[in-house]
Amino acid sequence: MQPPHKDILIKRWMEKSDEAVETAVLSIENNFLSAALNRIYYAIYKDTFMYRQDSDYDVLYTPGIETVNKLLARAKEFVEEVSKIITA
């Protein structure tokens, strides 16, 4: 069982990820593509940060397959979209 504060931290990191995604959308709409890539990267980074911290440093934490698959799908999407932008 994780401590109650951990839920708050995860929620806050997810909010920051959502904000980064929204900033990326606004950046794209205004043709600030470098800024958009930066925000997309941080959205994914912030989304995975708490999970990675737990996995690396909390010996009692075991990641669930659903979480890992969700994060893998996001990473694949990210790489695919960045590749499209780079090769366009």
Backbone as a ProteinNet text record, in pm:
[ID]
protein_1_A
[PRIMARY]
MQPPHKDILIKRWMEKSDEAVETAVLSIENNFLSAALNRIYYAIYKDTFMYRQDSDYDVLYTPGIETVNKLLARAKEFVEEVSKIITA
[TERTIARY]
84.4	0	88.8	57.4	138.7	87.9	177.2	135.7	41	-50.6	-148.2	-85.2	29.3	92.7	137.3	162.7	206.2	95.7	-29.2	-141.9	-149.5	-123.3	-125.5	-14	104.7	216.7	189.4	137.2	106.3	1.8	-101.7	-205.9	-145.9	-57.7	3.5	92.6	170.5	254.2	167.4	54.6	-34.9	-95.7	-128.8	-178.6	-73.3	51.8	159.8	177.7	159.9	167.2	55.6	-65.4	-178.4	-154.5	-98.5	-67.5	35.9	136	237.5	175.9	81.9	13.7	-66.5	-139.8	-218	-127.8	-13.6	82	137.3	159.5	206.6	102.1	-24.3	-132	-133.2	-125.4	-123.5	-0.1	112	235	221.4	162.4	141.8	47	-60.4	-157.5	-94.1	10.7	79.5	210.9	230.9	347.4	480.2	474.3	595.4	630.4	681.8	698	808.6	916.3	1021.8	970.2	895.8	836.5	737.7	663	568.1	640.4	749.3	826	878.6	923.4	972.2	862.5	745	632.9	585.3	587.3	548.1	644.3	772.2	873.1	846.4	826.2	805	672.9	572.4	445.3	467.5	543	570.3	663.1	763.5	858.1	786.4	704	633.9	535	475.4	379.9	446.7	570.1	639.1	730.4	759.2	858.7	828.2	708.6	675.9	683.4	636.4	642.6	787.8	871.3	1011.9	1079.9	1051.1	1107.7	1070.4	942.6	897.2	967.2	973.2	1031.9	1180.5	1249.6	1393.6	1428.4	1348.8	1392	1302.7	1184.5	1094.4	1090.5	1159.1	1169.9	1035.7	937.1	805.7	712.3	754.1	669.3	684.1	571.3	568.5	476.8	529.1	443.9	341.3	221.9	117.3	133.1	92.8	105.2	23.3	-91.1	-174.3	-100.8	-38.8	36.1	152.8	227.3	343.2	299.9	194.3	145.5	95	28.3	-20.8	96.1	197.2	312.8	391.6	401.2	468.5	393.9	262.9	183.6	206.8	211.7	238.2	376.7	474	610.5	618.3	553.8	553.9	487.2	374.8	305.4	395.2	461	549.1	660.7	728.1	838.9	788.8	674.1	617.8	585.8	524.5	489.3	613	710.7	834	903.5	904.8	965.5	897.8	765.6	691.4	732.1	743.1	779.3	921.1	1011.3	1151.5	1169.6	1097.1	1115.3	1025.5	943.2	851.6	927.1
-118.4	0	124.5	218.3	338.9	444.8	526.7	631.6	730.4	793.6	886.4	1000.3	1051.3	1162.6	1123.2	994.8	948.8	970.9	946.6	971	1118.1	1204.2	1348.7	1385.2	1329.9	1358.6	1308.1	1187.9	1133.4	1220	1258.6	1345.2	1476.9	1534.6	1662.7	1647.6	1539.3	1515.9	1496.2	1428.3	1408.3	1541.6	1627.2	1760.7	1838.7	1828	1897.2	1839.1	1709.3	1647.1	1698.7	1705.6	1757.4	1902.1	1980.9	2119.9	2128	2041.2	2039.9	2002.4	1908.2	1869.7	1987.6	2055.3	2171.6	2282.2	2302.6	2401.6	2359.7	2230.2	2179.9	2207.3	2183.9	2209.8	2357.2	2445.1	2589	2627.7	2567.3	2595.6	2553.8	2436.9	2389.4	2482.9	2522.3	2613	2745.7	2785.2	2911.1	2890.8	2769.1	2733	2745.5	2721.3	2716.7	2569.3	2507.4	2363	2314.3	2388.9	2348.6	2350.7	2453.6	2462	2347.3	2312.2	2201.5	2070.6	2044.3	1921.9	1919	2032.2	2041.4	2006.4	2060.2	2034.4	1889.5	1832.8	1692.7	1602.8	1632	1553.6	1559.6	1678.6	1691.3	1631.7	1635	1570.7	1422.4	1360.4	1217.6	1195	1278.4	1264.6	1274.4	1376.9	1396.6	1285.1	1235.2	1125.3	999.4	976.8	853.6	869.9	992.4	1017.9	945.8	961.6	900.5	748.2	694.4	548.6	500.6	573.7	534.6	546	653.7	671.2	552.8	517.4	405.1	276.1	253.2	130.4	119.8	231.9	231.7	230.8	298	323.1	268.6	220.1	165.8	14	-56.8	-202.3	-272.4	-205.5	-265.8	-240.6	-156.1	-121.7	-225.4	-268.1	-355.4	-290.9	-253	-188.2	-286.7	-234.8	-317.1	-321	-430.9	-447	-341.6	-303.8	-202.6	-69.2	-30.2	95.5	92.1	-16.6	-28.6	-24.6	-96.1	-96.3	41.4	112.4	247.4	341.6	334.6	422.7	385.6	258	214	265.5	258.8	308.4	457.8	532.3	676.5	702.8	627.6	645.7	614.7	506.8	471.4	580.7	630.9	740.1	861.8	894.6	1010	995.8	882.1	859.5	863.7	804	803.7	945.5	1024	1161	1247.8	1234.4	1311.1	1270.2	1142	1094.4	1155.5	1165.8	1226.7	1372.8	1442.4	1584.9	1600.9	1519	1529.7	1497.6	1400.9	1358.9	1434.3	1525.6	1601.4	1702.7
0	0	0	-86.9	-93.9	3.2	55.2	148.6	80.2	157	98.3	19	63.6	-7.1	-147.1	-168.1	-299.3	-402.6	-363.8	-454.1	-493.2	-398.2	-425.1	-522.5	-501.2	-590.9	-732.4	-743.6	-875.5	-944.6	-870	-927.3	-977.3	-898.5	-936.3	-1059.5	-1067.5	-1185.9	-1309.5	-1293.1	-1406.8	-1451.3	-1356.3	-1391.6	-1469.7	-1426.6	-1497.7	-1638.5	-1653	-1785.2	-1874.4	-1820.3	-1897.2	-1940.4	-1850.7	-1883.3	-1995.4	-1990.3	-2095.6	-2230	-2228.8	-2353.5	-2407.8	-2321.8	-2366	-2421.2	-2356.7	-2406	-2541.8	-2560.2	-2689.9	-2798.3	-2767.4	-2863.9	-2902.9	-2805.9	-2833.9	-2915.4	-2883.7	-2958.2	-3104	-3126.4	-3263.8	-3338.2	-3273	-3335.5	-3375	-3304	-3332.7	-3407.4	-3458.9	-3538.9	-3462.4	-3331.5	-3249.9	-3230	-3335.3	-3335.5	-3242.5	-3230.4	-3136.8	-2993.6	-2961.9	-2828.1	-2806.5	-2909.8	-2899.3	-2869.4	-2940	-2914	-2771.3	-2724.2	-2587.1	-2487.9	-2506.1	-2415.3	-2424.5	-2544.8	-2562.3	-2486	-2500.2	-2427.4	-2277.1	-2224.7	-2080.9	-2035.8	-2121.3	-2085.6	-2061.4	-2149.4	-2133.4	-2014.6	-2002.2	-1891.4	-1757.6	-1742.7	-1615.8	-1589.7	-1696.8	-1683.5	-1630.3	-1668.9	-1630.3	-1509.3	-1470.8	-1366.8	-1235.9	-1183.7	-1054.8	-1062.3	-1174	-1188.5	-1191.4	-1262.5	-1270.7	-1134.9	-1063.9	-930.4	-841.2	-844.4	-762.5	-802.7	-931.6	-982.9	-948.8	-954.4	-928	-779.5	-696.6	-559.8	-449.5	-482.1	-380.8	-397.7	-309.3	-324.4	-308.2	-251	-233	-350.9	-443.6	-558	-669.1	-719.9	-836.2	-939	-1055.2	-1154.9	-1210	-1237.4	-1297.1	-1448.3	-1507.6	-1653.1	-1727.6	-1673.1	-1739.8	-1747.4	-1637.8	-1634.4	-1732.1	-1729.9	-1818.4	-1964.6	-1998.1	-2136.8	-2179	-2089.4	-2119.9	-2148.2	-2064.4	-2082.2	-2207	-2236.7	-2359	-2482.1	-2480.7	-2594	-2614.3	-2504.5	-2515.9	-2571.4	-2526.3	-2575.3	-2724.4	-2767.2	-2909.7	-2992.5	-2944.5	-3014.5	-3026.7	-2916.4	-2914.6	-3017.6	-3015.4	-3108.1	-3252	-3276.9	-3411.7	-3459.7	-3374.9	-3413.4	-3433.8	-3346.4	-3362.3	-3492	-3520.6	-3645.6	-3767.5	-3762.8	-3873.9	-3890.7	-3781.3	-3786.1	-3840	-3791	-3831	-3979.8	-4028.9	-4168.2	-4265.4	-4215	-4302.5	-4385.1
[MASK]
++++++++++++++++++++++++++++++++++++++++++++++++++++++++++++++++++++++++++++++++++++++++

